[in-house]
Amino acid sequence: MHKIDFPQYARGRDGLKLYPGESVLEHIRRMDGVEIDSECGGQGICGRDVIRLERGAGSLTGLTDAEKHFLKQGRLKHGQRLACQARVADDVQDIYVFIANFGRYTILSDFIQNEVELEPSVFRRDGRVIYSSGEDLGPYEGKILGLVVDGINFSLEELEKQLGKKESINKHIYDVAAVGNSTMRNLFLGEDVHNLGVIPFEAASISAFTKKAAEIGLNIHHEAKVYAPPLIGGHAGSDCLADIIATGLYENTEIGMIIDIGTNGEVVVGNRDKMLTASCAAGGAYEGYQIRCGVGAIEGAITQLKIDNGQVHYSTLGNKRPLGVCGSGVIDLLAELLKNGIMA
């Protein structure tokens, strides 16, 4: 049995067995600690999951139309492949893969957090776990855990795989709260999303949902419940509603504004008397998707930019060599181009 190896990564040097028919990207996803940029999810559109083969090229399928397109554009060099397009044809020899250096993803580290008084919906009484409605969920087994999901980047199958890595904690999760844009929330719940793709782009139902985790295939405690807050309307989802609640905008006498830039971008303006909201597609632009020099929030991404007397000054995440421009850098760039009269 032959393997696919990723010599750049400590965990990738032992190799992974080959799965004929699967792409190199799918093999990477099977391995902890091996990272690659793939903003389009393996559709061959973004052209960012570039790899170089040191050995084993003959075990892979030939160039696809997508790869030929990027070669013609000069975005892919001879000897390079896209991980999502190169598939294992035969288990005949080991494959050694080097991944283009795109930096490591980083996360937002500056924030202001409001104090929140906890009101758990699941609690322990007399040695047993009791649900807030009074329903007995069974004997206490050492822990009471909850799961909160926002943005829902994973499909249900992927989420379950992540939970499965810590199988011992699954049975201790009794409660799940899930928010997301209208499409993501309903996909998570297994609800129909057809209406969200056609005019007037309204979900079949904007109501809150409470379901048993088992109903949607979530592998946690067998009596656990999943709660998804209601949608506001259109593509203004339950994540936008969570913003309103978290910031307390609905209690304010003064008019305030919430801007949530994610896969969808939502803007809410108002106070306790009235609120108006609008949404638009935003994630693709602000995470570098379909921008030639765009990248996600990775080390080396230009995150701040200023033009002063014709000179460009910038800073990058991790103070690394610049690799591209991420969302905040794009916003800065547009503002500076406008302010300096370079863009009308």
C-alpha positions in Angstrom: 0.0 0.0 0.0 1.4 3.4 -1.1 1.0 6.7 0.6 0.8 10.4 0.0 3.3 12.5 2.0 3.5 16.2 2.9 7.2 16.7 3.9 6.7 20.3 4.9 4.5 19.3 7.9 5.6 17.2 10.8 2.3 15.3 10.8 2.4 14.9 7.1 5.8 13.1 6.9 4.4 9.8 8.0 2.1 9.8 5.0 -1.5 8.9 4.5 -2.8 5.9 2.6 -4.0 6.6 -1.0 -7.7 6.7 -1.7 -8.0 6.2 -5.5 -10.6 8.6 -7.0 -10.1 11.2 -4.3 -8.4 14.5 -5.0 -5.1 15.6 -3.3 -7.3 18.3 -1.5 -9.5 15.6 0.0 -6.4 13.7 1.2 -5.2 17.0 2.9 -8.5 17.4 4.6 -8.1 14.0 6.2 -4.8 15.1 7.9 -4.6 17.3 11.0 -1.9 19.9 10.8 -1.7 20.1 7.0 -3.0 23.4 5.7 -3.9 24.7 2.2 -5.8 27.6 0.8 -9.0 26.6 -1.0 -11.5 29.4 -1.0 -13.9 28.0 -3.5 -14.2 24.7 -1.6 -12.5 22.6 -4.3 -14.5 23.7 -7.4 -11.4 24.6 -9.3 -12.5 28.3 -9.5 -10.2 30.2 -7.1 -6.9 28.6 -8.3 -5.3 29.1 -4.9 -4.7 25.4 -3.8 -1.4 25.2 -5.7 0.9 22.2 -5.1 4.2 20.9 -6.5 4.9 17.2 -6.9 8.3 15.9 -6.1 7.4 12.3 -6.8 4.4 10.3 -7.9 2.9 12.5 -10.6 2.2 9.4 -12.6 -0.2 8.2 -10.0 -2.5 11.2 -10.6 -5.0 12.1 -13.3 -4.0 14.5 -16.0 -4.5 18.2 -16.2 -8.1 19.4 -16.1 -9.7 22.2 -18.1 -9.5 24.4 -15.0 -5.8 23.8 -14.6 -5.2 24.5 -18.3 -7.0 27.7 -17.9 -4.8 28.8 -15.0 -1.7 27.7 -16.9 -2.7 29.9 -19.8 -3.3 32.9 -17.5 0.2 32.3 -15.9 -1.3 31.7 -12.5 -0.1 28.1 -12.6 3.4 27.1 -13.6 4.4 23.9 -15.4 5.0 21.2 -12.9 2.3 22.7 -10.6 -1.2 21.3 -10.0 -4.3 22.4 -8.2 -4.9 20.1 -5.2 -8.7 20.0 -5.9 -8.2 18.9 -9.5 -5.4 16.3 -9.2 -7.0 13.0 -8.3 -5.3 9.7 -7.4 -5.7 7.4 -10.4 -3.8 4.3 -9.1 -2.2 3.1 -5.9 1.1 2.3 -7.7 3.7 4.6 -6.0 4.1 7.1 -3.2 3.2 10.7 -3.9 5.3 13.6 -2.4 3.4 16.9 -2.3 4.7 20.4 -1.5 2.1 23.0 -0.8 2.6 26.6 -2.0 3.4 28.8 1.0 0.3 30.9 1.7 0.7 31.7 5.4 -1.2 30.5 8.4 -4.7 31.7 9.2 -5.0 34.1 12.1 -8.0 35.3 14.1 -9.3 38.6 15.4 -7.7 39.2 18.8 -9.0 42.7 19.7 -12.6 42.9 21.0 -14.9 44.4 23.5 -17.1 41.9 25.4 -20.2 42.8 27.2 -20.9 41.0 30.5 -23.7 38.5 30.0 -25.7 36.9 32.8 -25.9 33.2 32.2 -29.2 31.5 32.2 -28.5 27.9 31.2 -31.4 25.9 29.7 -30.0 22.6 30.9 -29.0 22.1 34.6 -28.4 19.5 37.2 -30.8 18.7 40.0 -30.7 15.8 42.5 -28.0 14.0 40.5 -29.9 14.2 37.3 -29.9 16.5 34.2 -33.1 18.4 33.9 -34.1 20.4 30.8 -35.6 23.8 31.5 -39.1 22.7 30.5 -38.9 20.1 33.2 -38.1 17.2 30.9 -35.8 14.7 32.5 -32.9 14.0 30.1 -31.4 11.1 32.2 -28.6 10.6 34.7 -25.8 13.1 35.2 -22.6 11.7 33.6 -19.9 14.0 34.8 -20.3 17.1 32.5 -22.9 19.3 31.1 -21.8 21.0 27.8 -23.5 23.1 25.2 -22.6 23.8 21.6 -22.9 27.2 19.8 -22.5 27.4 16.1 -22.3 30.7 14.2 -21.6 31.0 10.4 -21.9 27.3 10.0 -18.9 26.9 7.8 -19.2 23.1 7.9 -21.9 20.9 6.5 -23.5 18.7 9.1 -21.3 15.8 8.0 -18.1 17.9 8.5 -19.3 19.2 11.8 -20.0 15.7 13.0 -16.5 14.6 11.9 -15.0 17.5 14.0 -17.1 16.4 17.0 -16.1 12.8 16.4 -12.5 13.7 17.0 -13.4 14.2 20.6 -15.9 11.4 20.8 -15.8 11.3 24.6 -17.4 14.8 24.9 -20.2 14.2 22.5 -22.5 12.5 25.0 -22.1 15.5 27.4 -23.5 18.0 24.9 -27.2 18.5 25.8 -28.0 21.8 24.1 -27.2 23.5 20.8 -27.8 27.0 19.6 -27.2 27.7 15.9 -27.3 31.0 14.1 -26.4 31.9 10.6 -27.6 33.6 7.5 -30.9 32.4 6.2 -29.5 29.8 3.8 -27.0 28.4 6.3 -29.4 28.2 9.1 -32.0 26.3 7.0 -29.4 24.0 5.5 -28.2 23.1 9.0 -31.7 22.3 10.0 -32.4 20.3 6.9 -35.1 22.8 5.8 -35.9 23.7 2.2 -33.8 26.6 0.8 -35.2 26.7 -2.7 -37.2 30.0 -2.2 -34.0 31.8 -1.1 -32.5 31.4 -4.5 -35.5 32.9 -6.5 -37.3 36.2 -6.4 -38.4 37.5 -3.9 -35.6 35.6 -2.0 -37.7 34.8 1.1 -37.4 31.7 3.2 -40.4 29.4 3.3 -40.5 30.0 7.0 -38.7 32.6 9.2 -39.9 31.1 12.5 -37.6 29.8 15.2 -36.9 26.1 15.2 -36.4 23.6 18.1 -35.5 20.1 17.1 -34.0 17.0 18.6 -30.3 16.7 17.6 -31.0 13.2 16.3 -33.6 14.6 13.8 -30.9 16.5 12.0 -28.2 13.8 12.3 -26.1 15.5 15.0 -24.1 12.9 17.0 -24.4 14.3 20.5 -26.5 13.3 23.6 -29.5 11.4 22.3 -32.0 13.7 24.1 -30.2 16.9 23.2 -32.1 19.7 21.5 -31.1 22.2 18.9 -32.5 25.7 18.9 -32.2 28.1 15.9 -33.5 31.7 16.4 -35.9 33.1 13.8 -34.8 34.9 10.7 -35.5 38.6 10.1 -36.4 38.2 6.5 -34.8 37.6 3.1 -31.1 37.0 3.6 -31.0 38.9 6.9 -30.7 35.9 9.1 -30.6 34.7 12.7 -26.9 35.8 13.0 -28.1 39.4 12.4 -30.8 38.9 15.0 -28.1 37.7 17.4 -26.1 40.9 16.7 -29.1 43.0 17.7 -29.6 41.1 20.9 -25.9 41.0 21.8 -25.4 44.7 21.3 -28.7 45.7 23.0 -29.7 47.9 20.0 -33.3 46.9 20.6 -33.2 48.6 24.0 -31.4 51.8 23.0 -33.1 55.2 22.9 -30.5 56.6 20.6 -30.2 55.5 17.0 -27.3 53.1 16.4 -25.9 51.0 13.6 -24.7 47.4 13.3 -22.6 46.2 10.4 -22.0 42.5 10.1 -19.7 41.6 7.2 -19.7 37.8 6.5 -20.9 35.6 3.7 -23.8 38.0 3.7 -23.3 41.6 4.8 -26.1 43.0 6.9 -26.6 46.6 8.1 -29.1 47.4 10.9 -30.1 51.0 11.7 -32.5 52.0 14.5 -33.3 51.9 18.2 -36.0 50.4 20.5 -38.8 52.2 18.5 -37.9 51.0 15.0 -35.1 49.1 13.2 -34.4 48.8 9.4 -32.1 46.2 8.0 -30.7 45.4 4.5 -28.4 42.6 3.3 -26.1 41.9 0.4 -23.4 39.4 -0.7 -20.1 40.3 1.0 -18.0 37.3 2.0 -16.5 36.7 -1.5 -15.2 40.2 -1.7 -13.9 40.7 1.8 -12.1 37.4 2.1 -10.2 37.8 -1.1 -12.3 35.6 -3.3 -12.2 36.5 -7.0 -9.7 39.3 -6.3 -6.4 38.6 -8.0 -4.3 39.8 -5.1 -6.9 39.0 -2.5 -6.2 36.5 0.4 -8.0 35.5 3.5 -6.9 36.6 7.0 -3.6 34.7 6.8 -0.1 35.7 8.0 1.3 38.0 5.4 -2.1 39.5 4.4 -2.1 43.3 4.2 -4.6 44.3 6.8 -4.0 48.1 7.1 -2.9 50.5 4.3 -2.4 54.3 4.1 -1.2 56.6 1.3 0.8 59.6 2.5 2.4 62.0 0.1 2.3 59.5 -2.7 3.9 56.8 -0.5 2.1 53.6 0.4 2.5 52.4 4.0 1.0 49.1 5.1 1.1 46.4 7.8 0.6 42.7 7.5 -0.8 40.0 9.8 2.0 38.5 11.8 4.4 41.1 10.3 5.2 38.7 7.6 6.2 39.3 3.9 3.1 40.6 2.1 1.2 37.9 0.2 -1.9 39.8 -0.8 -4.7 42.0 0.6 -7.4 40.7 3.0 -10.8 42.3 3.8 -9.8 45.2 6.0 -6.9 46.0 3.7 -9.3 46.2 0.7 -11.5 48.6 2.6 -8.5 50.7 3.6 -7.2 50.7 0.0 -10.5 51.9 -1.5 -10.8 54.6 1.1 -7.2 55.8 0.5 -7.6 55.7 -3.3 -10.8 57.8 -3.0 -9.2 60.3 -0.4 -6.2 60.8 -2.6 -8.1 61.4 -5.8 -6.7 58.2 -7.4 -10.2 56.8 -7.7 -13.2 58.9 -8.4 
